[in-house]
Amino acid sequence: MSAGPPAAARQPEPAPGAQAGATDEAEAQRLFEEGSKAYNLGKFDVAIARFEAAYELSHANALLYNLGQAYSKRYEVDPDPAHLRQARVLFINFAKISEAAGEDSRDARARVTAIDAKLAEIAAAEAEAAPQPEGPTPPPAPATPPPKQPYRPGAPGIAGYALLGAGLVLGTGLGTLGFVSADRITAQRADEATYVPLSAARAQLYEDGVQSARGLAFAGIGVGGALLLTGVVLVAVDAARGGKAGSRRAQLRPGGLAVAF
């Protein structure tokens, strides 16, 4: 930001007979003049030092304005926002003292406004350049399960379905055949007994026939049930494995059909 030449420091009237005060005032005037020369040469560090020393001696309000200008110019050479903040404080102090004395402070207030705008611009640029904090890593998206393939029976499943069919046919067929045969034998014995008294041997023969027929029925039901159960196990195992061939298989052993694992 730019500023005009430093304003002249006010020269307080020396009190009559105050030789020491006059000496301080003369020294303050000399320091002010050196500061003004340094300011015009762009030696703002020297100008600031001279103006501050002059203010210590004279407390002239105009020197606060000069220091504000010198700090503003120093920022143009050394762009440190601290220089602008120092200039802002000096201009505000100058304005307050001037207003208390009934003097015009509009120029100093305008410079404060310009400095505020520049500091806001600097703050925005620093915020934009600052590295943004990294947010938490989003959790990985859940893996989409592959589409479920339709069940295709493998070797165990095929064997299981075959056993289910065989068990159903064998159990139903032998059971039905056995019970029907037992009923017929019983009916035949009753018919024969109506016409001819049955001997003990003949009655035992009929009884043995009935028992054999019923035994066939129960045997068929038992074997068919075992086949059905084995078939269900094979199909369930094969379905659980997805129809893949594995070590589970039906084996025909001397004791009957079994599932090997």
C-alpha positions, 0 to 999 in steps of 0.5 A, a space after each residue: 500500500 502507498 503513502 505520501 511523504 511523512 507529515 511534519 512533526 508539530 513543534 511544541 512551544 518551549 516554556 520560557 526559561 526551560 533550557 533543558 526542554 529547548 534542547 530536547 526539542 532541538 534534538 527532536 527536530 534534528 531526529 525528525 529531519 534525519 528520519 525524513 531524509 531516510 524515508 525519502 531515500 527508502 531507508 525505512 528502518 532508519 526512518 522508523 528509528 529516528 521518528 521513534 527517538 524524536 517522539 520520545 523527546 517531543 511526544 508530537 502527535 504528528 510523529 505517530 502519523 509519520 511512523 505509520 507511513 514509514 511502517 506501511 512503506 516498510 511492508 512494501 520492501 519487506 512484505 511482513 504483515 506485522 509491519 501493516 499491523 504496527 502501522 494500523 496501531 499507529 494510525 489509530 492512536 494518531 486519529 484518537 489523539 487528533 479527535 480528542 484535540 478537535 483536529 481532522 483524523 479522516 486521512 488516518 482513518 482511511 489508511 486504517 480502513 485500507 490496511 484492514 482490507 489488505 490484512 483480510 486479503 493476506 489472511 484469505 491468501 494464507 488460508 487458501 495456500 495452507 494444506 487442507 487437513 485430510 479427512 478420514 479414509 472412507 471405508 472400502 465399499 462392500 464387495 458385491 457377492 458374485 451372482 449365485 449360480 443355479 444348483 447343478 447336481 454333481 456326482 453325489 447329487 445325481 446318485 442321491 436323486 437315483 437313490 431317492 427314486 429307487 427307495 420310493 419305488 422299492 419301498 412302495 412296491 414291496 410294501 404294497 406287494 407284501 401287504 396285498 399278498 398277506 390280505 389275499 392269503 388271509 382271504 383264501 384261508 377264510 374261503 377254504 375254511 368255509 367249505 373244508 375244515 383246515 387241518 393244523 398243517 394247512 392252517 400253519 401253511 397259511 399262517 407262514 404265507 401271511 407272515 412271509 408276505 408281511 415280512 416282504 412288505 416290512 423289508 421293502 419299506 425298510 430298504 426303501 426308507 434307507 435308500 430315501 434317507 441316503 439319497 436325501 443326505 447325498 443331495 443335501 451334501 451336494 447342494 451345500 458344496 454347490 454341485 462340485 465334485 468332492 470326496 463325498 460319494 455313494 459307495 456300495 459296500 457289503 453291508 449296504 449303500 453308504 456315504 463316504 466322506 
